[in-house]
């Protein structure tokens, strides 16, 4: 290898970490949450519960419309799939909460 190639490689390897550090420093403030925008756990759970209820309501309305012939079968299948996914997610969360509660009960005092 000639000296030009070696110096080019050294310059490239020396520049990479500094470029990565600079880009991280620039991107980091954009990814950090601000204290005003951080929702509490209760707000987050309330929003999830409202989304769950809204999904069930929309699916029920689609099912009613399908029974009287106002909705196409594809919309009904899609609504039922969304409802199934929402219920499975809710059951999974409930199971994790029950499991955590049981684990706390097993702890010695």
N, C-alpha and C positions, 0 to 999 in steps of 0.2 A: 504494500500500500504506500502510496506517496503521501507526503506531508499535507497536501491540500485536502485529500480525502479524510485523513485523520482529524485535521482541524475542523472540517465540516461536520463530522460525526460528533466531535466533542461539543461543538456549538449547538447542534441539534439536541443532544442529550442534556446539556446544561439549560437549554431554553424550555424544554418540555415541562419540568416541574414548576418553573416560575409562571409559565402560561396557565398551567392547571390551577395553581394557587390563586392567581389573579382572577381567573374565571369563577372559581369557587367563592372568592371574596365578593365578587360582583353579584353572583346569583344567590348567595346566602340571605341577604336582607329580604329578597323577594319571597323566599320560602318560609321565613320565620313568621309565625302568627303574631298579630298585634294583641295586646291584652284586651282591647275593647271588643275584638271579634271572636274571642274564645268563648264558646257556649259552655254552660254548665252541664253536668251530667243529666240533671233533671230536664233541661231544655232539649237536649239531644234525644233523650228517651221519649219526651212528649212529642217531638217531631216525628220520630219513628212510629209511634203509636198512631198519630194522625195520618201518616202515609199509609199505614197498614189498613186503617179504617176506610180511607179513600179508595184504596185498591179493591177492597171487598164491596164497597158501595157501587163502584163502577162496574164490577163484574156482575153484581146482582141486577143492575139496570140493563146490562147487555143481555143477560139471560131472560129477563122479562120481555125485552124487545124481540128476542129470538122466538119466544113462545107464541107471540101474536103475529110473527112474520115480518117484523120491521127490521131485523138485523140479519145479516148474512151468516152462514154457518162458520165461515173463517173467523169472523169477529168473536163469535161465541167460543170457539176453540182457543183463541188467543186469550180471551178474558179468563177462561177456566185455567189455562196454563199459568197466567199471572197470579191468580188466586192460589193455586196449588203451591207455587214458589213462595208466596208470601206466608202461607200457613206453615210450610216446612221451615222457613227461616224463623218464624215465631216459636215453633216447637223446639228448634235447636237452641235458641236463646234461653227458653224456659228450662230445658234440660241442663244447660251449663250453669244457670243460676241455682237450680236444685242441687246439682252436683257440688257446687262451691259451698252451699249452705250445709250439706251433709259433711263435707270435709271440715268445715269449721266446727261442727258438732263433735267430730271425732278427736279434736285437739284436746290434749290434757290442760286442765286449768291450774 
